[in-house]
Amino acid sequence: MITVRYSPSITPGRSWEAVTSMCAYLNEHKQGLPGEQKALPLRTSDFDYYLPPELIAQEPLEKRDSSRMLVLMRNTGEVRHSFFADIPLFLENGDLLVFNDTRVLPARLRGSRKDTGGAVELLLVRRLEESKWEVLCSPGKRVRPGAVLTFGEVLLEAEVLSSTPSDSRIVRFLCADEDVLKRVGEVPLPPYIKKDLADRERYQTIYASKEGSSAAPTAGLHFSDAVLDQLHKKSIESVYITLHIGPGTFRPVKAEYVQAHTMHSEYYELSSEAAERINRVKEKGGRVVAVGTSCCRTLETLSSEDGRVSPGSGETELFIYPGYRYKLVDALLTNFHLPRSTLLMLVCAFAGTENIFRAYREAVQRRYRFYSFGDCMLII
């Protein structure tokens, strides 16, 4: 076994480029033990690509299941083009779909400071106690501990208690009525979507049930009752897990090297019943198909080296990038992701960076729709 180690004494220039190129190759082709994350340097710029702005979908299609679907064979790199409604054709009897049943909170609050009247916006990140939340503030520098914020023509007030090391804020709402929070709050669409959403439910999956996310598990947005019925008729099983997606999912990695990035933490739950069904499918030789990167991270967080998953709940900070050896997930349904994002790195780790970028180039050429309301990719 050949080991290549990074040395900071390497002179920048062509020799450095050669080393990073070799490291990138070894990250994908000499992965070592299952689940091992290689400590080789990966440049964040290696996960960049150009996307024409007009390919960023600004609204959902009229029918959820009418999106296009690029099918990537991870072992060969072969690409096929289809439609999401045909996904049952690419799955087999005995496969298991794993869905994230999180529901998006009306997490964006637009208001003002009570003392100055200055505009302020909060994005709910996570509930800490009944009326206490971690939030992101804009403009952040002007919202200091002690400030009182008002929302919805003073229907709702919040006191800023403290700042956090990650520059978020801890606030306490002075009204514990959940209905008020829901009436005042708005659906927190990603920043690249500029068009207002006419129907809030189109940024929710049809099976969303457990509120807690700041963003939707977008791979699940394609599923309709008709598609779920077809899958059931083909004896393709499904289970639900929960991962509450935080706003950090949209943030590009800013560090020069991938390994220097600090992953955002997200809350997950996996029941004993769901874990038992997943393990039973694996024992029978069926495939575990993760619907979205959120399911993928949760399953890999709870999986062991022998490919079994354990029930549990908690916070995951698992950061998956090329060099990671998947332990449980066999196939992945996912949307197209932002450049330099942790989600793009996750799918590159699953299918190979070269395969993913070849597929992305073809998707751009064929004018696929990108990001949250865009088309999807099935990696099998």
DRENDO-1510 file (C-alpha; in Angstrom, 1 decimal, always signed):
<recs>
REC; n; res; u; v; w
REC; 1; MET; +0.0; +0.0; +0.0 .
REC; 2; ILE; +1.4; +3.4; -1.0 .
REC; 3; THR; +0.9; +6.3; +1.3 .
REC; 4; VAL; +1.3; +9.9; +0.1 .
REC; 5; ARG; +1.5; +12.6; +2.8 .
REC; 6; TYR; +1.1; +16.3; +2.4 .
REC; 7; SER; +4.1; +18.3; +3.4 .
REC; 8; PRO; +3.7; +22.1; +3.9 .
REC; 9; SER; +7.3; +22.6; +2.8 .
REC; 10; ILE; +6.5; +21.8; -0.8 .
REC; 11; THR; +7.3; +24.8; -3.0 .
REC; 12; PRO; +4.2; +26.4; -4.6 .
REC; 13; GLY; +4.0; +26.0; -8.3 .
REC; 14; ARG; +4.0; +23.1; -10.7 .
REC; 15; SER; +5.3; +20.6; -8.1 .
REC; 16; TRP; +2.5; +21.5; -5.7 .
REC; 17; GLU; -0.1; +21.1; -8.5 .
REC; 18; ALA; +1.3; +17.6; -9.2 .
REC; 19; VAL; +1.0; +16.6; -5.6 .
REC; 20; THR; -2.6; +17.8; -5.2 .
REC; 21; SER; -3.5; +16.1; -8.5 .
REC; 22; MET; -2.0; +12.8; -7.1 .
REC; 23; CYS; -3.8; +13.3; -3.8 .
REC; 24; ALA; -7.1; +13.8; -5.6 .
REC; 25; TYR; -6.6; +10.6; -7.5 .
REC; 26; LEU; -5.7; +8.6; -4.4 .
REC; 27; ASN; -8.6; +10.0; -2.6 .
REC; 28; GLU; -10.9; +8.4; -5.1 .
REC; 29; HIS; -8.9; +5.3; -6.1 .
REC; 30; LYS; -7.0; +4.2; -3.0 .
REC; 31; GLN; -9.6; +4.8; -0.3 .
REC; 32; GLY; -8.4; +2.4; +2.4 .
REC; 33; LEU; -10.6; +1.1; +5.0 .
REC; 34; PRO; -14.5; +1.3; +4.8 .
REC; 35; GLY; -15.7; +4.7; +6.1 .
REC; 36; GLU; -12.1; +6.1; +6.3 .
REC; 37; GLN; -11.8; +9.8; +5.5 .
REC; 38; LYS; -8.4; +10.4; +3.9 .
REC; 39; ALA; -6.4; +13.3; +5.3 .
REC; 40; LEU; -5.1; +14.3; +1.9 .
REC; 41; PRO; -5.5; +17.9; +0.7 .
REC; 42; LEU; -8.4; +18.7; -1.6 .
REC; 43; ARG; -8.8; +22.2; -3.0 .
REC; 44; THR; -12.3; +23.7; -2.7 .
REC; 45; SER; -11.8; +25.1; -6.2 .
REC; 46; ASP; -11.7; +21.6; -7.6 .
REC; 47; PHE; -15.5; +21.5; -6.9 .
REC; 48; ASP; -16.3; +24.6; -8.9 .
REC; 49; TYR; -18.2; +24.7; -12.2 .
REC; 50; TYR; -19.9; +27.2; -14.4 .
REC; 51; LEU; -23.7; +27.3; -14.5 .
REC; 52; PRO; -25.6; +29.7; -16.8 .
REC; 53; PRO; -27.9; +31.7; -14.5 .
REC; 54; GLU; -31.0; +31.0; -16.6 .
REC; 55; LEU; -30.7; +27.3; -15.6 .
REC; 56; ILE; -31.4; +28.0; -11.9 .
REC; 57; ALA; -35.1; +27.0; -11.5 .
REC; 58; GLN; -37.1; +29.9; -10.0 .
REC; 59; GLU; -40.3; +28.0; -9.5 .
REC; 60; PRO; -41.6; +24.4; -9.3 .
REC; 61; LEU; -43.1; +22.7; -12.3 .
REC; 62; GLU; -46.9; +22.4; -12.4 .
REC; 63; LYS; -46.7; +18.6; -11.7 .
REC; 64; ARG; -44.2; +17.4; -9.1 .
REC; 65; ASP; -43.3; +14.2; -10.9 .
REC; 66; SER; -42.8; +15.8; -14.4 .
REC; 67; SER; -39.1; +16.8; -13.8 .
REC; 68; ARG; -36.3; +15.3; -15.9 .
REC; 69; MET; -34.0; +12.8; -14.3 .
REC; 70; LEU; -30.4; +12.1; -15.2 .
REC; 71; VAL; -29.5; +8.5; -14.4 .
REC; 72; LEU; -25.8; +7.9; -13.6 .
REC; 73; MET; -24.3; +4.5; -13.3 .
REC; 74; ARG; -21.7; +5.0; -10.6 .
REC; 75; ASN; -19.5; +2.0; -11.6 .
REC; 76; THR; -19.2; +2.8; -15.3 .
REC; 77; GLY; -19.9; +6.5; -15.5 .
REC; 78; GLU; -22.7; +5.8; -18.1 .
REC; 79; VAL; -25.3; +8.5; -18.3 .
REC; 80; ARG; -28.9; +8.0; -19.3 .
REC; 81; HIS; -31.7; +10.6; -19.6 .
REC; 82; SER; -35.3; +10.0; -18.4 .
REC; 83; PHE; -38.1; +11.6; -16.5 .
REC; 84; PHE; -38.7; +11.3; -12.7 .
REC; 85; ALA; -42.1; +9.6; -13.3 .
REC; 86; ASP; -40.2; +6.6; -14.7 .
REC; 87; ILE; -38.1; +6.1; -11.5 .
REC; 88; PRO; -39.9; +2.7; -10.8 .
REC; 89; LEU; -38.2; +1.4; -14.0 .
REC; 90; PHE; -34.8; +1.9; -12.5 .
REC; 91; LEU; -35.5; +0.3; -9.1 .
REC; 92; GLU; -36.0; -3.3; -8.3 .
REC; 93; ASN; -38.2; -5.5; -6.2 .
REC; 94; GLY; -36.4; -5.6; -2.8 .
REC; 95; ASP; -35.0; -2.1; -2.9 .
REC; 96; LEU; -35.8; +0.2; +0.0 .
REC; 97; LEU; -36.3; +4.0; -0.4 .
REC; 98; VAL; -35.4; +6.1; +2.6 .
REC; 99; PHE; -37.3; +9.4; +2.9 .
REC; 100; ASN; -36.6; +12.4; +5.2 .
REC; 101; ASP; -40.0; +13.4; +6.7 .
REC; 102; THR; -38.8; +16.7; +8.0 .
REC; 103; ARG; -41.1; +19.7; +7.5 .
REC; 104; VAL; -39.9; +23.2; +6.7 .
REC; 105; LEU; -40.6; +25.8; +9.3 .
REC; 106; PRO; -41.9; +29.3; +8.4 .
REC; 107; ALA; -38.5; +30.2; +9.5 .
REC; 108; ARG; -37.9; +33.7; +7.9 .
REC; 109; LEU; -39.1; +36.6; +10.1 .
REC; 110; ARG; -39.0; +40.2; +8.8 .
REC; 111; GLY; -39.3; +42.9; +11.4 .
REC; 112; SER; -37.6; +45.8; +13.0 .
REC; 113; ARG; -35.6; +46.9; +16.1 .
REC; 114; LYS; -38.0; +48.3; +18.7 .
REC; 115; ASP; -35.7; +51.1; +19.7 .
REC; 116; THR; -34.7; +52.5; +16.3 .
REC; 117; GLY; -37.2; +51.0; +13.8 .
REC; 118; GLY; -34.3; +49.7; +11.7 .
REC; 119; ALA; -35.2; +46.7; +9.5 .
REC; 120; VAL; -34.0; +43.3; +10.6 .
REC; 121; GLU; -34.5; +39.8; +9.4 .
REC; 122; LEU; -34.2; +36.5; +11.4 .
REC; 123; LEU; -33.8; +33.0; +10.1 .
REC; 124; LEU; -34.7; +30.3; +12.6 .
REC; 125; VAL; -31.9; +27.7; +12.9 .
REC; 126; ARG; -33.0; +25.5; +15.8 .
REC; 127; ARG; -35.2; +25.5; +18.8 .
REC; 128; LEU; -33.2; +25.3; +22.1 .
REC; 129; GLU; -36.1; +25.5; +24.5 .
REC; 130; GLU; -39.9; +26.2; +24.3 .
REC; 131; SER; -39.5; +29.9; +23.4 .
REC; 132; LYS; -35.7; +30.1; +22.9 .
REC; 133; TRP; -34.1; +29.8; +19.5 .
REC; 134; GLU; -30.8; +30.0; +17.7 .
REC; 135; VAL; -31.2; +32.3; +14.7 .
REC; 136; LEU; -29.2; +34.0; +12.0 .
REC; 137; CYS; -29.6; +37.8; +11.9 .
REC; 138; SER; -29.4; +40.3; +9.1 .
REC; 139; PRO; -27.9; +42.8; +9.4 .
REC; 140; GLY; -26.0; +40.9; +12.1 .
REC; 141; LYS; -23.6; +43.7; +13.4 .
REC; 142; ARG; -26.5; +45.8; +14.5 .
REC; 143; VAL; -28.4; +43.2; +16.4 .
REC; 144; ARG; -26.6; +43.0; +19.7 .
REC; 145; PRO; -27.5; +41.2; +23.0 .
REC; 146; GLY; -30.2; +43.2; +24.8 .
REC; 147; ALA; -32.0; +44.4; +21.6 .
REC; 148; VAL; -35.7; +43.8; +21.3 .
REC; 149; LEU; -37.1; +43.0; +17.9 .
REC; 150; THR; -40.7; +43.2; +16.7 .
REC; 151; PHE; -42.5; +41.3; +13.9 .
REC; 152; GLY; -45.9; +41.3; +12.3 .
REC; 153; GLU; -47.0; +44.8; +13.5 .
REC; 154; VAL; -46.0; +43.9; +17.1 .
REC; 155; LEU; -47.8; +40.5; +17.0 .
REC; 156; LEU; -44.5; +39.0; +18.1 .
REC; 157; GLU; -41.4; +40.3; +20.0 .
REC; 158; ALA; -38.0; +38.7; +20.6 .
REC; 159; GLU; -35.2; +39.6; +22.9 .
REC; 160; VAL; -31.6; +39.0; +21.8 .
REC; 161; LEU; -29.9; +37.1; +24.7 .
REC; 162; SER; -26.4; +36.4; +23.3 .
REC; 163; SER; -24.1; +35.8; +20.4 .
REC; 164; THR; -22.5; +32.5; +19.4 .
REC; 165; PRO; -19.0; +31.7; +18.2 .
REC; 166; SER; -20.5; +31.1; +14.7 .
REC; 167; ASP; -22.0; +34.6; +14.7 .
REC; 168; SER; -25.6; +33.5; +15.1 .
REC; 169; ARG; -27.8; +34.8; +17.9 .
REC; 170; ILE; -29.8; +33.3; +20.8 .
REC; 171; VAL; -33.2; +34.9; +21.1 .
REC; 172; ARG; -36.2; +34.4; +23.3 .
REC; 173; PHE; -39.6; +35.0; +21.9 .
REC; 174; LEU; -41.8; +36.9; +24.3 .
REC; 175; CYS; -44.9; +35.0; +23.0 .
REC; 176; ALA; -44.9; +31.2; +23.2 .
REC; 177; ASP; -47.9; +30.9; +20.9 .
REC; 178; GLU; -46.7; +28.7; +17.9 .
REC; 179; ASP; -49.6; +29.9; +15.8 .
REC; 180; VAL; -48.4; +33.5; +16.0 .
REC; 181; LEU; -44.9; +32.4; +14.9 .
REC; 182; LYS; -46.4; +30.5; +11.9 .
REC; 183; ARG; -48.6; +33.5; +10.9 .
REC; 184; VAL; -45.7; +35.9; +11.0 .
REC; 185; GLY; -43.0; +33.7; +9.5 .
REC; 186; GLU; -42.4; +33.1; +5.8 .
REC; 187; VAL; -41.1; +30.1; +3.9 .
REC; 188; PRO; -37.3; +30.5; +3.8 .
REC; 189; LEU; -36.6; +30.0; +0.1 .
REC; 190; PRO; -32.9; +29.7; -0.8 .
REC; 191; PRO; -31.2; +33.0; -1.8 .
REC; 192; TYR; -30.8; +32.0; -5.4 .
REC; 193; ILE; -34.6; +31.8; -5.8 .
REC; 194; LYS; -35.8; +35.4; -6.6 .
REC; 195; LYS; -39.4; +34.6; -7.4 .
REC; 196; ASP; -42.1; +34.5; -4.7 .
REC; 197; LEU; -43.7; +31.2; -4.1 .
REC; 198; ALA; -47.5; +31.2; -4.6 .
REC; 199; ASP; -48.1; +28.0; -2.7 .
REC; 200; ARG; -46.1; +27.3; +0.4 .
REC; 201; GLU; -46.7; +23.6; +0.2 .
REC; 202; ARG; -44.7; +23.3; -3.0 .
REC; 203; TYR; -41.6; +23.8; -0.8 .
REC; 204; GLN; -42.7; +20.8; +1.3 .
REC; 205; THR; -42.6; +17.1; +0.4 .
REC; 206; ILE; -46.0; +15.5; +0.3 .
REC; 207; TYR; -44.9; +13.3; +3.2 .
REC; 208; ALA; -43.5; +16.1; +5.4 .
REC; 209; SER; -44.6; +15.7; +9.0 .
REC; 210; LYS; -42.1; +16.7; +11.6 .
REC; 211; GLU; -41.4; +20.5; +11.7 .
REC; 212; GLY; -37.8; +21.6; +12.2 .
REC; 213; SER; -36.0; +22.4; +8.9 .
REC; 214; SER; -34.8; +25.7; +7.6 .
REC; 215; ALA; -34.7; +24.2; +4.1 .
REC; 216; ALA; -36.6; +21.5; +2.2 .
REC; 217; PRO; -35.1; +18.0; +1.4 .
REC; 218; THR; -35.4; +18.9; -2.2 .
REC; 219; ALA; -34.9; +15.4; -3.7 .
REC; 220; GLY; -38.2; +14.5; -2.1 .
REC; 221; LEU; -40.1; +17.3; -3.8 .
REC; 222; HIS; -40.4; +15.2; -7.0 .
REC; 223; PHE; -42.5; +12.5; -5.4 .
REC; 224; SER; -46.3; +12.4; -6.1 .
REC; 225; ASP; -49.0; +10.1; -4.8 .
REC; 226; ALA; -49.1; +8.5; -8.2 .
REC; 227; VAL; -45.3; +7.7; -8.2 .
REC; 228; LEU; -45.5; +6.4; -4.6 .
REC; 229; ASP; -48.4; +4.1; -5.7 .
REC; 230; GLN; -46.4; +2.7; -8.6 .
REC; 231; LEU; -43.5; +2.0; -6.3 .
REC; 232; HIS; -45.8; +0.2; -3.9 .
REC; 233; LYS; -47.2; -1.9; -6.7 .
REC; 234; LYS; -43.7; -3.0; -7.6 .
REC; 235; SER; -43.0; -4.1; -4.0 .
REC; 236; ILE; -40.4; -1.4; -3.4 .
REC; 237; GLU; -40.5; -0.6; +0.3 .
REC; 238; SER; -40.0; +2.7; +2.0 .
REC; 239; VAL; -39.1; +4.0; +5.5 .
REC; 240; TYR; -38.9; +7.5; +7.0 .
REC; 241; ILE; -36.1; +9.1; +9.0 .
REC; 242; THR; -35.8; +12.7; +10.1 .
REC; 243; LEU; -33.0; +15.2; +9.6 .
REC; 244; HIS; -33.8; +18.8; +10.2 .
REC; 245; ILE; -31.9; +20.7; +7.6 .
REC; 246; GLY; -30.1; +23.9; +8.7 .
REC; 247; PRO; -29.4; +27.0; +6.6 .
REC; 248; GLY; -25.7; +26.0; +6.4 .
REC; 249; THR; -26.7; +23.6; +3.6 .
REC; 250; PHE; -26.7; +26.5; +1.1 .
REC; 251; ARG; -23.4; +27.9; +2.2 .
REC; 252; PRO; -20.4; +27.4; -0.2 .
REC; 253; VAL; -17.2; +26.2; +1.4 .
REC; 254; LYS; -15.0; +29.2; +1.8 .
REC; 255; ALA; -11.8; +27.5; +3.1 .
REC; 256; GLU; -9.1; +27.0; +0.5 .
REC; 257; TYR; -8.8; +23.3; +1.4 .
REC; 258; VAL; -11.9; +21.1; +1.9 .
REC; 259; GLN; -10.6; +19.6; +5.1 .
REC; 260; ALA; -10.5; +23.0; +6.8 .
REC; 261; HIS; -14.2; +23.5; +6.5 .
REC; 262; THR; -16.3; +23.2; +9.7 .
REC; 263; MET; -19.5; +21.3; +9.0 .
REC; 264; HIS; -22.8; +22.6; +10.3 .
REC; 265; SER; -24.6; +20.4; +12.9 .
REC; 266; GLU; -28.1; +19.0; +12.1 .
REC; 267; TYR; -30.5; +17.1; +14.3 .
REC; 268; TYR; -31.5; +13.5; +13.2 .
REC; 269; GLU; -33.8; +10.7; +14.4 .
REC; 270; LEU; -34.0; +7.1; +13.3 .
REC; 271; SER; -36.5; +4.8; +14.9 .
REC; 272; SER; -35.8; +1.2; +15.9 .
REC; 273; GLU; -38.5; +0.0; +13.5 .
REC; 274; ALA; -36.9; +1.9; +10.5 .
REC; 275; ALA; -33.4; +0.6; +11.5 .
REC; 276; GLU; -34.6; -3.0; +11.6 .
REC; 277; ARG; -36.2; -2.7; +8.2 .
REC; 278; ILE; -33.1; -1.2; +6.7 .
REC; 279; ASN; -30.9; -4.0; +8.1 .
REC; 280; ARG; -33.3; -6.6; +6.9 .
REC; 281; VAL; -33.1; -5.3; +3.3 .
REC; 282; LYS; -29.3; -5.3; +3.5 .
REC; 283; GLU; -29.3; -8.9; +4.8 .
REC; 284; LYS; -31.5; -10.0; +1.8 .
REC; 285; GLY; -29.2; -8.3; -0.7 .
REC; 286; GLY; -31.5; -5.4; -1.5 .
REC; 287; ARG; -30.4; -1.8; -2.2 .
REC; 288; VAL; -30.8; +1.1; +0.3 .
REC; 289; VAL; -31.8; +4.1; -1.8 .
REC; 290; ALA; -31.3; +7.4; +0.0 .
REC; 291; VAL; -33.7; +10.1; -1.2 .
REC; 292; GLY; -31.5; +13.1; -0.8 .
REC; 293; THR; -28.2; +14.0; +0.8 .
REC; 294; SER; -29.9; +14.6; +4.2 .
REC; 295; CYS; -31.0; +10.9; +4.3 .
REC; 296; CYS; -27.5; +9.9; +3.1 .
REC; 297; ARG; -25.7; +11.8; +5.9 .
REC; 298; THR; -28.1; +10.4; +8.5 .
REC; 299; LEU; -27.7; +6.8; +7.4 .
REC; 300; GLU; -23.9; +7.0; +7.2 .
REC; 301; THR; -23.8; +8.7; +10.6 .
REC; 302; LEU; -25.6; +5.8; +12.2 .
REC; 303; SER; -24.0; +3.0; +10.2 .
REC; 304; SER; -21.3; +0.6; +11.4 .
REC; 305; GLU; -18.3; -0.8; +9.4 .
REC; 306; ASP; -20.2; -4.0; +8.7 .
REC; 307; GLY; -23.0; -2.1; +6.9 .
REC; 308; ARG; -25.6; -2.2; +9.6 .
REC; 309; VAL; -27.5; +0.8; +10.9 .
REC; 310; SER; -28.4; +1.5; +14.5 .
REC; 311; PRO; -31.4; +3.6; +15.7 .
REC; 312; GLY; -30.8; +6.8; +17.6 .
REC; 313; SER; -31.1; +10.6; +17.7 .
REC; 314; GLY; -28.7; +13.4; +18.1 .
REC; 315; GLU; -26.6; +15.9; +16.1 .
REC; 316; THR; -24.5; +15.0; +13.1 .
REC; 317; GLU; -21.6; +17.0; +11.8 .
REC; 318; LEU; -20.5; +14.3; +9.4 .
REC; 319; PHE; -18.7; +15.8; +6.4 .
REC; 320; ILE; -18.5; +13.5; +3.4 .
REC; 321; TYR; -16.1; +14.4; +0.6 .
REC; 322; PRO; -14.0; +12.3; -1.8 .
REC; 323; GLY; -12.0; +9.7; +0.1 .
REC; 324; TYR; -14.9; +8.6; +2.2 .
REC; 325; ARG; -16.0; +5.0; +1.8 .
REC; 326; TYR; -19.7; +4.6; +2.0 .
REC; 327; LYS; -20.8; +1.9; +4.5 .
REC; 328; LEU; -24.6; +1.6; +3.9 .
REC; 329; VAL; -26.1; +3.7; +1.0 .
REC; 330; ASP; -26.3; +1.8; -2.3 .
REC; 331; ALA; -28.1; +4.4; -4.5 .
REC; 332; LEU; -28.9; +8.0; -4.2 .
REC; 333; LEU; -31.6; +10.3; -5.6 .
REC; 334; THR; -30.5; +13.9; -5.5 .
REC; 335; ASN; -30.9; +17.3; -7.1 .
REC; 336; PHE; -28.1; +19.2; -8.8 .
REC; 337; HIS; -26.0; +21.1; -6.2 .
REC; 338; LEU; -24.3; +24.5; -5.9 .
REC; 339; PRO; -20.6; +24.8; -6.8 .
REC; 340; ARG; -18.2; +24.4; -3.9 .
REC; 341; SER; -21.0; +23.1; -1.6 .
REC; 342; THR; -20.7; +20.2; +0.8 .
REC; 343; LEU; -23.6; +18.6; -1.0 .
REC; 344; LEU; -21.7; +18.5; -4.3 .
REC; 345; MET; -18.7; +17.0; -2.4 .
REC; 346; LEU; -20.9; +14.3; -0.9 .
REC; 347; VAL; -22.2; +13.2; -4.3 .
REC; 348; CYS; -18.6; +13.3; -5.7 .
REC; 349; ALA; -17.6; +10.9; -2.9 .
REC; 350; PHE; -20.5; +8.6; -3.8 .
REC; 351; ALA; -20.0; +8.4; -7.6 .
REC; 352; GLY; -16.6; +9.8; -8.3 .
REC; 353; THR; -15.6; +13.4; -9.0 .
REC; 354; GLU; -14.9; +12.7; -12.7 .
REC; 355; ASN; -18.3; +11.0; -13.2 .
REC; 356; ILE; -20.2; +13.7; -11.4 .
REC; 357; PHE; -18.6; +16.6; -13.3 .
REC; 358; ARG; -19.0; +14.8; -16.7 .
REC; 359; ALA; -22.7; +14.3; -15.8 .
REC; 360; TYR; -23.1; +18.0; -14.7 .
REC; 361; ARG; -21.5; +19.1; -18.0 .
REC; 362; GLU; -24.0; +17.0; -19.9 .
REC; 363; ALA; -26.9; +18.3; -17.8 .
REC; 364; VAL; -25.9; +21.9; -18.6 .
REC; 365; GLN; -25.6; +21.1; -22.3 .
REC; 366; ARG; -29.1; +19.5; -22.3 .
REC; 367; ARG; -30.5; +22.5; -20.4 .
REC; 368; TYR; -31.5; +20.7; -17.2 .
REC; 369; ARG; -33.1; +22.8; -14.5 .
REC; 370; PHE; -30.8; +23.2; -11.4 .
REC; 371; TYR; -31.0; +23.4; -7.6 .
REC; 372; SER; -34.1; +23.3; -5.3 .
REC; 373; PHE; -36.9; +23.5; -7.8 .
REC; 374; GLY; -34.9; +21.9; -10.6 .
REC; 375; ASP; -34.5; +18.4; -12.1 .
REC; 376; CYS; -32.9; +15.4; -10.4 .
REC; 377; MET; -30.2; +12.8; -10.7 .
REC; 378; LEU; -30.5; +9.1; -9.8 .
REC; 379; ILE; -27.1; +7.5; -9.0 .
REC; 380; ILE; -27.2; +3.7; -9.0 .
</recs>
